[in-house]
Amino acid sequence: MVNYLESTFYFDADHSAVQHFVNSLQLKDFSPKSAAIKLFEEIRDGWKYNPYVIHFMEEKYLASQIIQRETGHCLDKSILLITCLRALNIPARLGLAKVKNHIGVETIVEKFSSEVLTPHGYVEIYLNEKWVAATPAFNKELCKKLNVELLNFDGENDAVFQPNNNSGNKFMEYLEDYGTFDDFPMDFIIQNFKNHYKHLIPFIEKKETWRI
């Protein structure tokens, strides 16, 4: 379990900005389960989901950098949640998958030429001697806008996606799971972007930020 507790280059749990954020939540007397739920909610709603800014520089994926921004996509928010959990000595690791959105995808299809998003980041947390998965991506405001039930995490059951919206229409599905990682696999993620989104290759090669 040691690898899932360590501070790393990306999951820089020892950084003062991360420590300050975690300490501000006053979680010292919380159980690991209660602390994990609180962190999930804070990161889910504290950073608005934005899939239209993608960085191709390593330093942009440090939790201590992400924590200073106001928005983030699923990778950003997963990194931040993992790092804060490790700062509290709660084992956590990154999961990556390919997902398909069915609602609110007009801009996604326009900009990515597909309703498929990859790699999608989620978090696995070790609580009560088992791994449970959680996706902190979609904040309250976005769920309300898309008419989708807010994704809650109870610390005992997986909370990875909402299959349908409030009208019963399919919302999101997982197409492929790439597995879990003890650190942020930058090379794998860059290659994944190259394979699926050719228009991003010039930004990748120049190590620039793509945004709309």
N, C-alpha and C positions, 0 to 999 in steps of 0.2 A: 504493500500500500504506500510505500515511501514515495514513489514517483508521483503519486496523485496528491501529495501534500507539499511538494517542493515549490519554491519560488523559482521561476525560470526567466529567460530573456523576455518572453511574451507575457507569461503569467507572473508579472513582477510584484508578487504579494508583499514584498518587503519595502516597496517604494512608499515614501511619505504620503503621497496623494491617495494611494489606496488605503493605507493605514488610517489616514484622517477620515476618509469616507466611512470606513467600517466602524471606526470608533464613534462617529457622529450618530450612528444608529443605536448605540447603547445596547449592544447584544451580548454583553459579557455574561449576564446571568440567564440567558436563553438556553434552552436545550438545543443540540445540533439540529433537530428537526424544525423547531420554531425559528431558529436563526436562518436556516435555509429558506423557509417560506418567506420570511421577512425580506431577505436579500432578493429573492426571486421577484417579489412584488415591486420593490424599489427600483430594480433595474428594468423590469418590464415596462413600468410607467414613467420612470425618470428620464429615459432616453427614447425619444420618439423614433419609431421604425422608419428607415429611409433606405430602400434598396438601390437608390440612384446616385450614390456616391461610393465608388470602389477605389481603394488605394492599392498601389502596387509597389509600395516601399515598406520594407520590413518594420521600420520604426513606428509606422502608423498603426501597427497591430499590437503594440504594447498596451497593456491595461492602463498604465499610468498616463498614456496619451489619450486613449479612448475616454477616460473618465473626465477629461477636460472639454470634451465635445458635448453638444446638446442632442445629437441624433446619432443613430447607428443602425447598421443592418444586422442580420442575425449572427454573423460571425463576430462583429464588434461586441454585441451584447452578451454573447456566449462567453467570449474571452473575459469580459468584465465580471460576469457572475462566477466563473471558475476561479478567477484570481481572488475575489473577495471571500469566497468559500475557503480557499486554501489559507487565506490570511487568518481565518477563524479556526484553522486546523481541522477543517471538514474536507475529506477527500473528494475531489471532483476531476472530471476529465471531459474532453471535447468529443462530441459525436458529429459526423458529417453524413449528409444524405443528398439525394436528388429528389426534389419535390415538384408537385404540379399544383398551381393555383387555378381555381375555376371561377372566382368572383373578384371583381375589381382589377381585372388583368389588362385592361385596354392599353394603359401606358407601358406595362411590362412587355406585352406583345410587340408594341411599337418600337421599344428601345432594345429589346433582346431578341426580336423575331421569334419568340417562343413564349408559351406560358410556363415553361419548365425553368425552375430556378435551381442552380447548382454552383458550388456546394452550399447547401443549407446547413447552418450550424445549430446544434442543440447541446444540452449539458446533461451529463450523467453524474449523480451525486450519491455517495455511499452513506446510507442512513439505516440504522438498525440492521446491520449486517446484510444489506442487499443494495444493489444499484437501482436507482430510480431516475427516469429521464424527465427533463423539463425544458421547454422552449420559451425563453423570455422575450421573444421578438416583438409580438404584437401588443402595443400599448392600448389603454382604455379608449382613447379618442379614435384610434383607427378601427377598433372592433365596433364601436358605435356607428361609425361612418359606413362600415361594410355590412351592418346588420348581422353581426356575428357575436355569439356569446363570448364573454371574456374568458380566456384560458387561465384557470386557476391551478395551483399546485398545492397538494395537501401533505407532501412529504412522505407519502406511502405508495401512491400510484403514479404511473407515468402520465405526464401531461405534455404531449408533444405536438398536438394539432387539434383543430376543430374540424371534424369531418364534414359538417353541414352548417349553413347559416341558419338564422332564426326562421326562415321560410321553408326550410327543409331541402334547399338546394345544395349540391355538393360544393364544398369550399376548398378543401386542401387534401392532398393525398401524398403519401411517400411512395416514390417509384423505385428507389434503390438506396440501400444503406451502405456507406463506405466503411463503417466501423468506427471505433473510438481511438483516441490518441491522447498520450500523456502530456504532449506539448503541441503547440500550434504548428501544423505541417505546411509551412509556407511553400515549399517546392511542389508538393502535391496539389495545393490549392491553385497555384499559378498555372500548372499544367492543365488542371480541370477547366479553368477559365479559357485557356487557349483552345482546348478541344471543343468547347461548346459555344463560345462567343467570339467569332473571328474578328469582329469589329473592335474588340478590346486589345488585340495583339499589339497595335502600335503604342498604346498606353503602357502595356506590360513591358515592351522592349525598352521604352524610354524611362521606365519606372516613374510614371506620372499618375496623377489621380484622374479617373474618369468620373464625370458628373454631368447631370442635366439640371 
